[in-house]
Amino acid sequence: MLILAFDGVEALDFAGPFEVFTTASRVHARQHPGKVPFFDVKSVAIDELVQARAGLRLLPDHSLAEAPVADVLVVPGGVVDAALQSAATLAWIAKQARGARITASVCTGAFLLAASGVLQGNARVTTHWEDIADLRKHHPELDVVDDVRWVDNGRIVTSAGISAGIDMSLHLVERLAGRELALRTARQMDFAWTTNPGIPSA
């Protein structure tokens, strides 16, 4: 599993999914000692050092060029202006998404999926409530919906803003590893998982 990082990324957009999938692996390991971790989570960025929106600094595991092929790709949001202008970043997202079983975005990460061509046609998607209008304006071909926590289109999954990425990630744990592990992960995190994506995001 790969999680993209970039300058301006929203810290919880990145850290929320990271915490969910690494916690799920830890919980799974307790039940199955000696087994390979269920999720091998790595971060990827175009730069060696990334500064998140609020100033938190991140050291990614891989550069874009050396990153392995992702089974699951997570694209966070935040201030995505620079990432949208990076041809290398958009090309990398498009290439990884072609081979990934699931590509997911959090918040304004949906703009990166749209700009890279991962979201096409009348795909049903969502983003942060504050950015719904902009996504509709810049990508009128998409079916942009609000008042949902996440939208699951099979290979492409998008979530609303920030904390909704945790709900979506737990949903992906359920899809990939079963509901029991998802519930145990939410419990371990002391997180009140919104299991119904139709619950309003704001």
C-alpha positions as CSV (number, residue, x, y, z in Angstrom):
1,M,0.0,0.0,0.0
2,L,1.3,3.4,-0.9
3,I,0.2,6.8,0.5
4,L,1.2,9.9,-1.5
5,A,2.7,12.9,0.3
6,F,3.4,16.3,-1.1
7,D,4.0,19.9,0.2
8,G,0.8,21.3,1.5
9,V,-0.8,17.9,2.3
10,E,-3.3,18.0,5.1
11,A,-1.7,16.1,8.0
12,L,-4.8,14.1,8.9
13,D,-5.6,13.3,5.3
14,F,-2.2,11.5,5.3
15,A,-2.0,10.3,8.9
16,G,-5.6,9.1,9.2
17,P,-5.3,6.4,6.6
18,F,-1.8,5.6,7.7
19,E,-3.0,5.0,11.2
20,V,-5.9,2.9,10.1
21,F,-4.0,0.5,7.9
22,T,-1.0,0.2,10.2
23,T,-3.3,-0.4,13.2
24,A,-5.2,-3.0,11.3
25,S,-2.0,-4.8,10.6
26,R,-1.0,-4.7,14.3
27,V,-4.4,-6.0,15.4
28,H,-4.3,-8.7,12.8
29,A,-0.8,-9.7,13.9
30,R,-2.0,-10.2,17.5
31,Q,-4.5,-12.8,16.2
32,H,-2.1,-14.4,13.8
33,P,1.4,-14.3,15.2
34,G,4.2,-14.9,12.7
35,K,2.0,-14.0,9.7
36,V,3.1,-11.4,7.2
37,P,1.6,-8.0,8.0
38,F,-1.8,-7.6,6.3
39,F,-1.0,-4.1,5.0
40,D,2.5,-3.0,4.2
41,V,2.1,0.8,4.3
42,K,4.7,3.0,2.7
43,S,4.8,6.8,1.9
44,V,5.8,8.2,-1.4
45,A,6.7,11.8,-2.5
46,I,8.5,13.7,-5.2
47,D,10.8,15.3,-2.7
48,E,13.0,13.9,0.1
49,L,11.3,16.0,2.7
50,V,7.6,17.0,2.7
51,Q,6.1,19.8,4.8
52,A,2.4,19.3,5.5
53,R,-0.1,22.2,5.5
54,A,0.3,23.0,9.2
55,G,4.1,22.6,9.2
56,L,4.5,19.0,10.1
57,R,7.5,17.5,8.3
58,L,7.4,14.1,6.8
59,L,10.2,11.8,5.5
60,P,8.7,9.6,2.8
61,D,9.8,6.0,2.3
62,H,10.2,6.2,-1.4
63,S,10.6,8.7,-4.2
64,L,8.2,8.6,-7.1
65,A,10.8,7.0,-9.3
66,E,11.7,4.2,-6.9
67,A,8.3,3.4,-5.5
68,P,7.0,-0.1,-5.9
69,V,3.7,-0.9,-7.6
70,A,0.8,-0.2,-5.3
71,D,-1.9,-2.7,-4.6
72,V,-3.8,0.1,-2.9
73,L,-3.0,3.7,-3.6
74,V,-4.2,6.5,-1.3
75,V,-4.0,10.1,-2.5
76,P,-4.6,12.6,0.3
77,G,-5.7,16.2,-0.1
78,G,-4.8,19.5,1.4
79,V,-3.5,22.5,-0.5
80,V,-3.1,20.7,-3.8
81,D,-2.2,23.6,-6.1
82,A,1.5,22.7,-6.5
83,A,0.8,19.0,-6.9
84,L,-1.7,19.8,-9.6
85,Q,1.0,21.7,-11.5
86,S,3.5,18.8,-11.2
87,A,3.3,16.7,-14.4
88,A,5.5,14.1,-12.7
89,T,3.1,13.7,-9.8
90,L,0.0,13.4,-12.0
91,A,1.7,11.0,-14.3
92,W,2.8,8.8,-11.3
93,I,-0.7,8.8,-9.9
94,A,-2.1,7.8,-13.3
95,K,0.5,5.0,-13.7
96,Q,0.0,3.6,-10.2
97,A,-3.8,3.7,-10.5
98,R,-3.7,1.6,-13.7
99,G,-2.2,-1.3,-11.8
100,A,-3.8,-0.8,-8.3
101,R,-6.6,-2.9,-7.1
102,I,-8.0,0.2,-5.3
103,T,-7.2,3.9,-5.7
104,A,-8.6,6.1,-3.0
105,S,-8.6,9.8,-2.3
106,V,-9.2,11.9,0.8
107,C,-10.7,15.4,0.6
108,T,-9.2,17.4,-2.2
109,G,-7.1,14.5,-3.3
110,A,-10.1,14.0,-5.7
111,F,-8.8,17.0,-7.7
112,L,-5.5,15.1,-8.2
113,L,-7.4,11.9,-9.3
114,A,-9.4,14.0,-11.8
115,A,-6.4,15.9,-13.1
116,S,-4.5,12.7,-13.6
117,G,-7.3,11.1,-15.6
118,V,-8.1,8.5,-13.0
119,L,-11.6,9.9,-12.5
120,Q,-13.3,9.9,-15.9
121,G,-16.8,10.1,-17.5
122,N,-19.7,10.6,-15.1
123,A,-17.9,8.9,-12.1
124,R,-19.6,9.5,-8.8
125,V,-17.2,11.2,-6.4
126,T,-17.0,13.4,-3.4
127,T,-14.6,15.7,-1.6
128,H,-14.5,18.2,1.3
129,W,-17.8,20.1,1.6
130,E,-16.0,23.4,1.1
131,D,-14.6,22.2,-2.3
132,I,-17.7,20.6,-3.8
133,A,-18.5,23.6,-5.9
134,D,-15.0,23.9,-7.2
135,L,-14.8,20.3,-8.2
136,R,-18.1,20.6,-10.0
137,K,-16.9,23.7,-11.8
138,H,-13.5,22.4,-12.9
139,H,-14.7,18.9,-13.7
140,P,-18.4,19.1,-14.9
141,E,-18.1,15.7,-16.4
142,L,-18.0,14.1,-12.9
143,D,-21.1,13.3,-10.7
144,V,-19.9,15.2,-7.6
145,V,-22.1,14.5,-4.6
146,D,-22.1,16.1,-1.1
147,D,-23.5,15.1,2.3
148,V,-21.7,11.7,2.2
149,R,-18.6,10.4,4.0
150,W,-17.3,8.4,1.1
151,V,-18.2,7.1,-2.3
152,D,-17.2,3.6,-3.4
153,N,-17.0,2.9,-7.1
154,G,-15.2,-0.4,-6.8
155,R,-11.6,0.4,-8.0
156,I,-12.0,4.1,-7.2
157,V,-13.1,5.3,-3.8
158,T,-13.3,9.0,-2.7
159,S,-14.0,10.5,0.6
160,A,-15.1,13.8,2.0
161,G,-12.8,16.0,4.1
162,I,-10.1,15.1,6.6
163,S,-11.6,12.8,9.2
164,A,-13.9,11.2,6.6
165,G,-10.7,9.6,5.3
166,I,-10.5,7.6,8.5
167,D,-14.1,6.3,7.9
168,M,-13.3,5.5,4.3
169,S,-10.1,3.7,5.3
170,L,-11.9,1.5,7.8
171,H,-14.4,0.8,5.0
172,L,-11.5,-0.4,2.9
173,V,-10.2,-2.6,5.7
174,E,-13.6,-4.1,5.8
175,R,-13.5,-4.7,2.0
176,L,-10.1,-6.2,2.0
177,A,-9.9,-8.0,5.3
178,G,-13.4,-8.3,6.7
179,R,-15.7,-6.5,9.0
180,E,-14.3,-8.0,12.2
181,L,-10.9,-6.6,11.6
182,A,-12.3,-3.2,10.7
183,L,-14.4,-3.1,13.9
184,R,-11.4,-4.2,16.0
185,T,-9.2,-1.6,14.3
186,A,-11.8,1.2,15.1
187,R,-12.0,-0.1,18.7
188,Q,-8.2,-0.1,19.0
189,M,-8.1,3.5,17.7
190,D,-11.0,4.6,20.1
191,F,-12.7,5.9,16.9
192,A,-16.4,6.0,16.4
193,W,-16.5,4.6,12.9
194,T,-19.3,6.0,10.7
195,T,-20.1,2.8,8.9
196,N,-22.9,4.4,6.8
197,P,-21.4,6.5,4.0
198,G,-24.6,8.4,3.6
199,I,-24.2,10.2,7.0
200,P,-23.7,13.9,6.2
201,S,-20.0,14.9,6.2
202,A,-20.6,18.3,7.9
